[in-house]
Protein backbone atom coordinates (compact mmCIF):
# COMPACT_ATOMS: atom_id res chain seq x y z
CA UNK A 1 0.00 0.00 0.00
CA UNK A 2 1.39 3.38 -0.97
CA UNK A 3 0.19 6.81 -0.04
CA UNK A 4 1.19 10.26 1.12
CA UNK A 5 0.39 11.87 4.46
CA UNK A 6 -0.89 15.41 4.78
CA UNK A 7 -1.26 17.03 8.20
CA UNK A 8 -4.24 19.30 8.66
CA UNK A 9 -5.45 21.36 11.59
CA UNK A 10 -8.01 18.76 12.58
CA UNK A 11 -6.02 15.59 11.99
CA UNK A 12 -4.46 13.51 9.26
CA UNK A 13 -5.60 13.12 5.68
CA UNK A 14 -4.01 10.35 3.62
CA UNK A 15 -3.91 10.54 -0.14
CA UNK A 16 -3.02 8.08 -2.89
CA UNK A 17 -4.07 4.99 -0.94
CA UNK A 18 -4.14 1.73 -2.84
CA UNK A 19 -6.84 -0.87 -2.20
CA UNK A 20 -5.97 -3.66 0.24
CA UNK A 21 -3.71 -6.37 -1.14
CA UNK A 22 -4.99 -9.89 -1.65
CA UNK A 23 -4.17 -11.86 1.53
CA UNK A 24 -2.48 -15.21 0.98
CA UNK A 25 -3.34 -16.57 4.41
CA UNK A 26 -4.78 -15.59 7.77
CA UNK A 27 -1.54 -13.93 8.90
CA UNK A 28 -1.52 -11.71 5.80
CA UNK A 29 -5.17 -10.81 6.34
CA UNK A 30 -4.70 -9.88 10.00
CA UNK A 31 -1.56 -7.86 9.16
CA UNK A 32 -3.39 -5.94 6.44
CA UNK A 33 -6.29 -5.22 8.79
CA UNK A 34 -3.94 -3.97 11.49
CA UNK A 35 -2.19 -1.72 8.97
CA UNK A 36 -5.41 -0.10 7.81
CA UNK A 37 -6.68 0.10 11.37
CA UNK A 38 -3.60 2.06 12.46
CA UNK A 39 -4.01 4.45 9.51
CA UNK A 40 -7.73 5.02 10.00
CA UNK A 41 -7.30 5.87 13.69
CA UNK A 42 -5.71 9.20 12.74
CA UNK A 43 -8.10 10.15 9.95
CA UNK A 44 -10.58 12.97 10.40
CA UNK A 45 -12.45 12.04 7.23
CA UNK A 46 -13.54 8.40 6.78
CA UNK A 47 -11.99 6.58 3.87
CA UNK A 48 -14.16 5.92 0.83
CA UNK A 49 -15.77 2.50 1.26
CA UNK A 50 -15.08 1.81 -2.44
CA UNK A 51 -11.40 1.33 -1.57
CA UNK A 52 -12.52 -2.04 -0.31
CA UNK A 53 -13.86 -3.60 -3.49
CA UNK A 54 -16.08 -6.63 -3.98
CA UNK A 55 -12.98 -8.57 -5.01
CA UNK A 56 -11.27 -7.57 -1.76
CA UNK A 57 -14.32 -8.74 0.17
CA UNK A 58 -14.24 -12.10 -1.61
CA UNK A 59 -10.49 -12.45 -0.95
CA UNK A 60 -10.87 -11.88 2.80
CA UNK A 61 -13.95 -14.13 2.93
CA UNK A 62 -12.01 -16.89 1.15
CA UNK A 63 -9.11 -16.66 3.60
CA UNK A 64 -11.51 -16.98 6.53
CA UNK A 65 -13.36 -19.90 4.97
CA UNK A 66 -10.18 -21.78 4.03
CA UNK A 67 -8.69 -21.27 7.47
CA UNK A 68 -11.79 -22.75 9.10
CA UNK A 69 -11.73 -25.95 7.05
CA UNK A 70 -7.94 -26.41 6.81
CA UNK A 71 -7.85 -28.49 9.99
CA UNK A 72 -10.97 -30.49 9.20
CA UNK A 73 -9.07 -33.76 8.73
CA UNK A 74 -7.12 -33.25 11.97
CA UNK A 75 -10.36 -32.47 13.80
CA UNK A 76 -12.16 -35.53 12.43
CA UNK A 77 -9.36 -37.87 13.49
CA UNK A 78 -8.31 -36.51 16.87
CA UNK A 79 -11.65 -35.47 18.35
CA UNK A 80 -12.97 -39.06 18.75
CA UNK A 81 -9.56 -40.13 20.09
CA UNK A 82 -9.68 -37.36 22.68
CA UNK A 83 -13.17 -38.36 23.71
CA UNK A 84 -11.94 -41.93 23.89
CA UNK A 85 -9.35 -40.79 26.44
CA UNK A 86 -12.06 -39.02 28.46
CA UNK A 87 -14.14 -42.21 28.43
CA UNK A 88 -11.13 -44.25 29.55
CA UNK A 89 -11.12 -46.21 26.30
CA UNK A 90 -7.71 -44.90 25.19
CA UNK A 91 -4.79 -44.47 27.58
CA UNK A 92 -2.48 -41.62 26.63
CA UNK A 93 0.70 -43.04 28.12
CA UNK A 94 -0.40 -46.65 28.44
CA UNK A 95 -1.70 -46.14 31.98
CA UNK A 96 -4.96 -48.03 32.41
CA UNK A 97 -6.06 -45.74 35.24
CA UNK A 98 -7.50 -42.50 33.85
CA UNK A 99 -5.82 -39.50 35.48
CA UNK A 100 -6.73 -35.83 35.67
CA UNK A 101 -3.72 -35.09 33.47
CA UNK A 102 -5.06 -37.46 30.82
CA UNK A 103 -8.38 -35.61 30.80
CA UNK A 104 -6.77 -32.18 30.59
CA UNK A 105 -4.38 -33.35 27.89
CA UNK A 106 -7.21 -34.80 25.82
CA UNK A 107 -9.33 -31.66 26.07
CA UNK A 108 -6.35 -29.44 25.30
CA UNK A 109 -5.48 -31.53 22.25
CA UNK A 110 -9.03 -31.15 20.95
CA UNK A 111 -9.47 -27.44 21.67
CA UNK A 112 -5.90 -26.12 21.33
CA UNK A 113 -6.20 -25.11 17.67
CA UNK A 114 -9.43 -23.22 18.24
CA UNK A 115 -8.09 -21.53 21.38
CA UNK A 116 -4.90 -20.53 19.56
CA UNK A 117 -6.73 -19.02 16.61
CA UNK A 118 -9.22 -17.31 18.95
CA UNK A 119 -6.38 -15.58 20.80
CA UNK A 120 -4.69 -14.64 17.51
CA UNK A 121 -7.90 -13.17 16.03
CA UNK A 122 -8.55 -11.25 19.24
CA UNK A 123 -5.56 -9.09 18.30
CA UNK A 124 -7.94 -7.36 15.86
CA UNK A 125 -9.86 -5.78 18.74
CA UNK A 126 -7.97 -2.49 18.36
CA UNK A 127 -8.29 -2.41 14.56
CA UNK A 128 -12.07 -2.21 14.29
CA UNK A 129 -11.97 1.56 13.86
CA UNK A 130 -12.64 2.76 10.31
CA UNK A 131 -14.60 2.09 7.14
CA UNK A 132 -12.02 -0.16 5.50
CA UNK A 133 -10.74 -2.00 8.57
CA UNK A 134 -14.31 -2.75 9.67
CA UNK A 135 -15.17 -4.06 6.20
CA UNK A 136 -12.07 -6.25 6.23
CA UNK A 137 -12.89 -7.74 9.62
CA UNK A 138 -16.53 -8.35 8.68
CA UNK A 139 -15.56 -10.15 5.45
CA UNK A 140 -12.92 -12.23 7.24
CA UNK A 141 -15.32 -13.29 9.98
CA UNK A 142 -18.11 -14.03 7.51
CA UNK A 143 -15.73 -16.50 5.86
CA UNK A 144 -14.79 -17.96 9.24
CA UNK A 145 -18.44 -18.38 10.23
CA UNK A 146 -19.36 -20.16 7.00
CA UNK A 147 -16.19 -22.28 7.19
CA UNK A 148 -16.83 -23.33 10.77
CA UNK A 149 -20.47 -24.07 9.94
CA UNK A 150 -19.32 -26.21 7.01
CA UNK A 151 -16.86 -28.04 9.29
CA UNK A 152 -19.54 -28.70 11.91
CA UNK A 153 -22.02 -30.01 9.32
CA UNK A 154 -19.46 -32.25 7.58
CA UNK A 155 -18.25 -33.62 10.92
CA UNK A 156 -21.82 -34.29 12.01
CA UNK A 157 -22.64 -36.17 8.79
CA UNK A 158 -19.46 -38.27 8.89
CA UNK A 159 -19.79 -39.13 12.58
CA UNK A 160 -23.47 -39.97 12.18
CA UNK A 161 -22.66 -42.25 9.26
CA UNK A 162 -19.97 -44.03 11.29
CA UNK A 163 -22.24 -44.28 14.33
CA UNK A 164 -25.06 -45.79 12.27
CA UNK A 165 -22.73 -48.28 10.60
CA UNK A 166 -21.08 -49.40 13.86
CA UNK A 167 -24.01 -51.49 15.01
CA UNK A 168 -23.26 -54.49 17.25
CA UNK A 169 -24.11 -56.78 14.32
CA UNK A 170 -21.67 -55.06 11.97
CA UNK A 171 -19.00 -54.98 14.65
CA UNK A 172 -19.47 -58.69 15.32
CA UNK A 173 -18.98 -59.38 11.60
CA UNK A 174 -15.83 -57.24 11.65
CA UNK A 175 -14.38 -59.16 14.58
CA UNK A 176 -15.19 -62.46 12.84
CA UNK A 177 -13.42 -61.10 9.76
CA UNK A 178 -10.32 -60.38 11.87
CA UNK A 179 -10.44 -63.85 13.35
CA UNK A 180 -10.85 -65.50 9.98
CA UNK A 181 -8.11 -63.70 8.05
CA UNK A 182 -5.69 -62.43 10.70
CA UNK A 183 -5.88 -65.02 13.49
CA UNK A 184 -2.34 -66.27 12.81
CA UNK A 185 -0.97 -62.79 13.50
CA UNK A 186 -3.34 -61.78 16.30
CA UNK A 187 -3.03 -65.06 18.17
CA UNK A 188 0.68 -64.35 18.65
CA UNK A 189 -0.35 -61.40 20.81
CA UNK A 190 -2.96 -63.46 22.68
CA UNK A 191 -5.74 -61.18 21.46
CA UNK A 192 -9.12 -61.63 23.12
CA UNK A 193 -11.68 -61.13 20.36
CA UNK A 194 -14.48 -60.54 22.84
CA UNK A 195 -12.51 -57.61 24.27
CA UNK A 196 -12.10 -56.17 20.77
CA UNK A 197 -15.83 -56.40 20.23
CA UNK A 198 -16.69 -54.76 23.57
CA UNK A 199 -14.12 -52.00 23.01
CA UNK A 200 -15.57 -51.19 19.57
CA UNK A 201 -19.12 -51.16 20.98
CA UNK A 202 -18.03 -48.70 23.67
CA UNK A 203 -15.97 -46.62 21.25
CA UNK A 204 -19.07 -46.19 19.08
CA UNK A 205 -20.47 -43.91 21.77
CA UNK A 206 -17.67 -41.35 21.43
CA UNK A 207 -19.04 -40.00 18.15
CA UNK A 208 -22.12 -38.14 19.50
CA UNK A 209 -19.93 -36.39 22.09
CA UNK A 210 -17.32 -35.67 19.40
CA UNK A 211 -19.97 -33.77 17.45
CA UNK A 212 -20.64 -31.63 20.52
CA UNK A 213 -16.92 -30.99 21.11
CA UNK A 214 -16.42 -29.80 17.53
CA UNK A 215 -19.37 -27.44 17.92
CA UNK A 216 -17.88 -26.09 21.16
CA UNK A 217 -14.45 -25.62 19.58
CA UNK A 218 -16.01 -23.71 16.66
CA UNK A 219 -17.92 -21.48 19.06
CA UNK A 220 -14.72 -20.74 20.99
CA UNK A 221 -12.86 -19.78 17.82
CA UNK A 222 -15.63 -17.40 16.73
CA UNK A 223 -17.09 -16.00 19.94
CA UNK A 224 -13.88 -15.18 21.82
CA UNK A 225 -12.52 -12.70 19.22
CA UNK A 226 -15.98 -11.32 18.39
CA UNK A 227 -16.69 -10.60 22.05
CA UNK A 228 -13.21 -9.09 22.45
CA UNK A 229 -13.76 -6.79 19.47
CA UNK A 230 -17.25 -5.80 20.65
CA UNK A 231 -16.15 -5.06 24.22
CA UNK A 232 -13.08 -3.08 23.09
CA UNK A 233 -15.16 -1.06 20.62
CA UNK A 234 -17.72 -0.29 23.34
CA UNK A 235 -15.03 0.76 25.83
CA UNK A 236 -13.38 3.01 23.24
CA UNK A 237 -16.69 4.73 22.52
CA UNK A 238 -17.33 5.24 26.22
CA UNK A 239 -13.84 6.70 26.67
CA UNK A 240 -14.35 9.07 23.73
CA UNK A 241 -17.58 10.36 25.29
CA UNK A 242 -15.88 11.26 28.57
C-alpha positions in Angstrom: 0.0 0.0 0.0 1.4 3.4 -1.0 0.2 6.8 0.0 1.2 10.3 1.1 0.4 11.9 4.5 -0.9 15.4 4.8 -1.3 17.0 8.2 -4.2 19.3 8.7 -5.5 21.4 11.6 -8.0 18.8 12.6 -6.0 15.6 12.0 -4.5 13.5 9.3 -5.6 13.1 5.7 -4.0 10.3 3.6 -3.9 10.5 -0.1 -3.0 8.1 -2.9 -4.1 5.0 -0.9 -4.1 1.7 -2.8 -6.8 -0.9 -2.2 -6.0 -3.7 0.2 -3.7 -6.4 -1.1 -5.0 -9.9 -1.7 -4.2 -11.9 1.5 -2.5 -15.2 1.0 -3.3 -16.6 4.4 -4.8 -15.6 7.8 -1.5 -13.9 8.9 -1.5 -11.7 5.8 -5.2 -10.8 6.3 -4.7 -9.9 10.0 -1.6 -7.9 9.2 -3.4 -5.9 6.4 -6.3 -5.2 8.8 -3.9 -4.0 11.5 -2.2 -1.7 9.0 -5.4 -0.1 7.8 -6.7 0.1 11.4 -3.6 2.1 12.5 -4.0 4.5 9.5 -7.7 5.0 10.0 -7.3 5.9 13.7 -5.7 9.2 12.7 -8.1 10.1 10.0 -10.6 13.0 10.4 -12.5 12.0 7.2 -13.5 8.4 6.8 -12.0 6.6 3.9 -14.2 5.9 0.8 -15.8 2.5 1.3 -15.1 1.8 -2.4 -11.4 1.3 -1.6 -12.5 -2.0 -0.3 -13.9 -3.6 -3.5 -16.1 -6.6 -4.0 -13.0 -8.6 -5.0 -11.3 -7.6 -1.8 -14.3 -8.7 0.2 -14.2 -12.1 -1.6 -10.5 -12.5 -1.0 -10.9 -11.9 2.8 -14.0 -14.1 2.9 -12.0 -16.9 1.2 -9.1 -16.7 3.6 -11.5 -17.0 6.5 -13.4 -19.9 5.0 -10.2 -21.8 4.0 -8.7 -21.3 7.5 -11.8 -22.7 9.1 -11.7 -25.9 7.1 -7.9 -26.4 6.8 -7.8 -28.5 10.0 -11.0 -30.5 9.2 -9.1 -33.8 8.7 -7.1 -33.3 12.0 -10.4 -32.5 13.8 -12.2 -35.5 12.4 -9.4 -37.9 13.5 -8.3 -36.5 16.9 -11.6 -35.5 18.4 -13.0 -39.1 18.8 -9.6 -40.1 20.1 -9.7 -37.4 22.7 -13.2 -38.4 23.7 -11.9 -41.9 23.9 -9.4 -40.8 26.4 -12.1 -39.0 28.5 -14.1 -42.2 28.4 -11.1 -44.3 29.5 -11.1 -46.2 26.3 -7.7 -44.9 25.2 -4.8 -44.5 27.6 -2.5 -41.6 26.6 0.7 -43.0 28.1 -0.4 -46.7 28.4 -1.7 -46.1 32.0 -5.0 -48.0 32.4 -6.1 -45.7 35.2 -7.5 -42.5 33.9 -5.8 -39.5 35.5 -6.7 -35.8 35.7 -3.7 -35.1 33.5 -5.1 -37.5 30.8 -8.4 -35.6 30.8 -6.8 -32.2 30.6 -4.4 -33.3 27.9 -7.2 -34.8 25.8 -9.3 -31.7 26.1 -6.3 -29.4 25.3 -5.5 -31.5 22.3 -9.0 -31.1 21.0 -9.5 -27.4 21.7 -5.9 -26.1 21.3 -6.2 -25.1 17.7 -9.4 -23.2 18.2 -8.1 -21.5 21.4 -4.9 -20.5 19.6 -6.7 -19.0 16.6 -9.2 -17.3 19.0 -6.4 -15.6 20.8 -4.7 -14.6 17.5 -7.9 -13.2 16.0 -8.6 -11.3 19.2 -5.6 -9.1 18.3 -7.9 -7.4 15.9 -9.9 -5.8 18.7 -8.0 -2.5 18.4 -8.3 -2.4 14.6 -12.1 -2.2 14.3 -12.0 1.6 13.9 -12.6 2.8 10.3 -14.6 2.1 7.1 -12.0 -0.2 5.5 -10.7 -2.0 8.6 -14.3 -2.8 9.7 -15.2 -4.1 6.2 -12.1 -6.2 6.2 -12.9 -7.7 9.6 -16.5 -8.3 8.7 -15.6 -10.2 5.5 -12.9 -12.2 7.2 -15.3 -13.3 10.0 -18.1 -14.0 7.5 -15.7 -16.5 5.9 -14.8 -18.0 9.2 -18.4 -18.4 10.2 -19.4 -20.2 7.0 -16.2 -22.3 7.2 -16.8 -23.3 10.8 -20.5 -24.1 9.9 -19.3 -26.2 7.0 -16.9 -28.0 9.3 -19.5 -28.7 11.9 -22.0 -30.0 9.3 -19.5 -32.3 7.6 -18.2 -33.6 10.9 -21.8 -34.3 12.0 -22.6 -36.2 8.8 -19.5 -38.3 8.9 -19.8 -39.1 12.6 -23.5 -40.0 12.2 -22.7 -42.3 9.3 -20.0 -44.0 11.3 -22.2 -44.3 14.3 -25.1 -45.8 12.3 -22.7 -48.3 10.6 -21.1 -49.4 13.9 -24.0 -51.5 15.0 -23.3 -54.5 17.3 -24.1 -56.8 14.3 -21.7 -55.1 12.0 -19.0 -55.0 14.7 -19.5 -58.7 15.3 -19.0 -59.4 11.6 -15.8 -57.2 11.6 -14.4 -59.2 14.6 -15.2 -62.5 12.8 -13.4 -61.1 9.8 -10.3 -60.4 11.9 -10.4 -63.8 13.3 -10.8 -65.5 10.0 -8.1 -63.7 8.0 -5.7 -62.4 10.7 -5.9 -65.0 13.5 -2.3 -66.3 12.8 -1.0 -62.8 13.5 -3.3 -61.8 16.3 -3.0 -65.1 18.2 0.7 -64.3 18.6 -0.3 -61.4 20.8 -3.0 -63.5 22.7 -5.7 -61.2 21.5 -9.1 -61.6 23.1 -11.7 -61.1 20.4 -14.5 -60.5 22.8 -12.5 -57.6 24.3 -12.1 -56.2 20.8 -15.8 -56.4 20.2 -16.7 -54.8 23.6 -14.1 -52.0 23.0 -15.6 -51.2 19.6 -19.1 -51.2 21.0 -18.0 -48.7 23.7 -16.0 -46.6 21.3 -19.1 -46.2 19.1 -20.5 -43.9 21.8 -17.7 -41.3 21.4 -19.0 -40.0 18.2 -22.1 -38.1 19.5 -19.9 -36.4 22.1 -17.3 -35.7 19.4 -20.0 -33.8 17.5 -20.6 -31.6 20.5 -16.9 -31.0 21.1 -16.4 -29.8 17.5 -19.4 -27.4 17.9 -17.9 -26.1 21.2 -14.4 -25.6 19.6 -16.0 -23.7 16.7 -17.9 -21.5 19.1 -14.7 -20.7 21.0 -12.9 -19.8 17.8 -15.6 -17.4 16.7 -17.1 -16.0 19.9 -13.9 -15.2 21.8 -12.5 -12.7 19.2 -16.0 -11.3 18.4 -16.7 -10.6 22.1 -13.2 -9.1 22.5 -13.8 -6.8 19.5 -17.3 -5.8 20.6 -16.1 -5.1 24.2 -13.1 -3.1 23.1 -15.2 -1.1 20.6 -17.7 -0.3 23.3 -15.0 0.8 25.8 -13.4 3.0 23.2 -16.7 4.7 22.5 -17.3 5.2 26.2 -13.8 6.7 26.7 -14.3 9.1 23.7 -17.6 10.4 25.3 -15.9 11.3 28.6 
